[in-house]
Amino acid sequence: MALEEWRANQESESKNLAELTTEFRHIIGSNIENFDLAKSSAKALPHITSLSFLYVQGEELLRELERAGFSVDSGSACTDEDLQPSHVLSAMGLLTHGNIRVTFHPGTTREQIKKLARGSHRCSS
């Protein structure tokens, strides 16, 4: 029963996170210029967004967002301590500098994603 309940909650939560991710991507795309967004595919995880901003240092953007109360990642997703540009983004032909990776977790709210989008806009301007 516990597994069935977890599966039911997981499906619902994954749908919610996918909707939040779509909304976040839309807000960013409507308000920020000069960035690349790693497009999602049917196989992509519904709660992760990778953004790269032209003329912005990823590490500095990461620090500014952390000062604003957000925990995001930068660099390669393959190693959590490596801030080197992502070889995956490079292979996709996307910007590799000014990169942040945003992961939404269960319990993330619309208000939080809107605040993050506003914070990203200020930091990348």
N, C-alpha and C positions, 0 to 999 in steps of 0.2 A: 504494500500500500504506500509506503514511504517513497518508493521509486516512482510509482505512478503519480503521486502528488508532485514530486520534484519535476518529472517530465511535463506535467500540465503547467506548472509554474514557469519552467524553463521556456516552453514554447511561447507563453504569454509575454514573458520578460524579453525574449529575443525579438519578438514583434515590436514591443514598446521601444527597445533600444534601436532597432532599425528605423523606426519612425523618427526618433530623436536625432539619429545620425543624418537622416535625409533632411530634416529641418535645419540642423546645424550647417550642413553643406549648402543649403539654399541661402541661409543668412549670410554666410561667408561669401558665397559667389555673388550675392547682390550688393555687397558693401566694400569689397576689397578688390583692388586691381593688382596685376603683376604677380600672380601666384599660380601654382600647379596643384591640382587636386588629383590624387591617385583615384581613378574611377573604380567604383565597386563592381563586382561581377556576382553572378549567382553563387559562386563558390567562396566569396569573401565573407569574412566575419562581419556580422551586422552592427557591431559596436565600435569599430575602429575606423578612424579617418586619418589619412596621411596628407599633410599640406606642406608645400614648399613655397617660400616667399622670396621673390627676386629682390636683391639689394638688402637682404636682412640676414644677419648671422643667427643660425639656429640656436646656438648656445645662449646668446644674449636674449633672444625671444623666450627661450625656456626659462631663464632666470627672471625676466620681467613677469611672465605669467605665474611663476611660483611666488613672487612677491605679492601678486594680486590674489593669491590663495588657490591657484590651480596646480594640479600635479599632472604634467604632460611629459612626454619623452621626446628625445631627439636622436638623430643618428640612426644607425642600423638596428633593426628590430631583432637581428640574429643574436646580438650580444648586448645585454643591458648596461654594461659599463663602457661600451665603445661609442664615442661620439663621432666616429668617422662617417662620412656620407654613405648612404645606403646604396649598395651595389644593385639592389633590386630596382630602386627608383632610377638609377642610371641605365639599367637594361631596358626599362620601360620608356626611356627618352624623356624623363621628367627632371625638373630641377633637383639637384642634390644638396644645395646649400639653403639655409633658411628653413630647414625642415623641422616640423614637429609632428608628432603622432599622438592623436587624441583617442583615448579609450573611455567609453562610457560604461559605467558599472550599474548593476541593479540599484534602483533607488535614485538614479540621476533624474533631475527634474528639468522641465522646459525652462524654468527661470535660470537654472544653472547654465544651460547651454547658451541661452541668450546673453548672459553675463560674460561667458567665455568668449563668445563671438565678438562682443563689444571690446573686451580686453585684447583680443587678437588684432582687432582693427586698430586700436590705439598703438599697440606695440609695433605693428608693421608699417605704420604711416611714416 
